[in-house]
C-alpha cells in the first residue's frame, strides 16, 4: 500500500488549464504503476490516464487524449496530470491511484490497490 494525496484542483473556465499533483508515501514509489481516474456526479468513476514505473509508457482515454499529459518524478515521489483545453464535461473529482502489479499499463480501476481522497475540478462554460 502507498498513501496518496492529490492537490491542484479548482475552478476554471472552458479552454483553461490546470495541473493536478499527487504525492505518494509509503512503499517504493518507483515500483508503482500510477493512474488517474475521475468521477462526475452523473457518471461512475472512469479511467483517465496511466504511466508506467519509469515513465516511458503512458496511456490515455479517448476523451482526454491530446489534451491531458500524465508525468511522474520518481525522485520526488510525485505524479502529475497536466490538463489543457478543459471542457465542462471534464468536471469531476479526480483521483490518483497506484498498483504494484507486474505489468506496464493498467486501465481498470479494480486493478489498483491504493487511492487518494480526490480533488475537485470544475470547468465552467
N, C-alpha and C positions, 0 to 999 in steps of 0.2 A: 504494500500500500504506500501511497505517497499523498501528502497533503497539498491541495491545490487552492490557490486564491486568485480569482480574476479581478481585474480592475480596468478602468478606461472607458466604461460605458457612459452613455449620456444622451443628450437630446441634440439632434442635428437636422438641418433641412435637407430635403431631397437634393441629390447631387453632391452632398458634402462627404467628408471623410472622418473616420475615427480609427484609432489604433487600440486594440484590446491587448492586455498583457495578462499572463498567467504565471504566477510564481509558485515553484514547486519546492517541497522539502520532504525529507524522509529517505526513501530509497534512492539509489543512484539514478539521477535524472537521465543521464545519457543511455541508460538501459531501457528507457520507456519510449514506446511509440506514442505520440501525442495527437489528440484530435480536438476539434472544436465542433460543438453542436449548438442548436438553438431551438427554443420553443416559444411559439407565439400563443396568444390567448385562444386562437381558433384552430391550432394545429397541434399534433403530437410532436415530441422532440424529434428533430431531423438533423441529419449529418450535414456538416458544412465543409470541413477540410481536415486533412491529416498530414502529418510529417513523420518521416522515418527517424530512427535513432540519431543518425549522424546529420540529418537534414538534407541528404542528397536526393531523396524522393519525396514528392508531395502529390496530393490528390485533392480535387475539389468537386463539390456538387455542381451540377449544370447551372443551377440558379445563381451561383456566385462566381463561376469561372470567369477569368479575365477582369474581375472587379476586386476580388479579395486575394490577399497573399498571406500564407502562413510561413512563419520562420521560427527559428529557435536559437538560443545561445546556451550551449551546454555548460560553459564556464560559469554562467550566471544563474543557471537553473531556471531559465525563462523560456516561455513560448509566446509568440505574438500572432495577432491577426490584424493585418492592415486591411481596412475596408474603404474602398473608394467608390465614387458614383453611387452612393447609397440611395435606396428606394424605400418608399413606405412599406413595402412588403418585406423588407429586412428587419422591421420592428419585431423584437423578440428578446427574451432572456438568453444570453449566450453563456455556454458552459465549456470549460476545458476539461479534458478527460485524459487519463493515462492508462496504458496497458503494457504489461511486461511479457506478453506473449512473444513467440519467436519470429513472427512474420515482419513484413516491411510496412504495409499499409493496412489499416482496418477501418471500414466504413460503417460497421454495425455497432450500435451503442451497447448491445448486450455483451460485446467482447471487451469492453473497457471495465477496469476494476476500480478506478478511483475517479471521483468527480469533484469539481469545485462547487461553490454555492451559487454561481451565476452572477452576471452583470447585465443590467437592463440597457438595451439600445432602442431608442425611439427616433424614428425618422418621420418628419412631417412633410406633407405635400405642399 
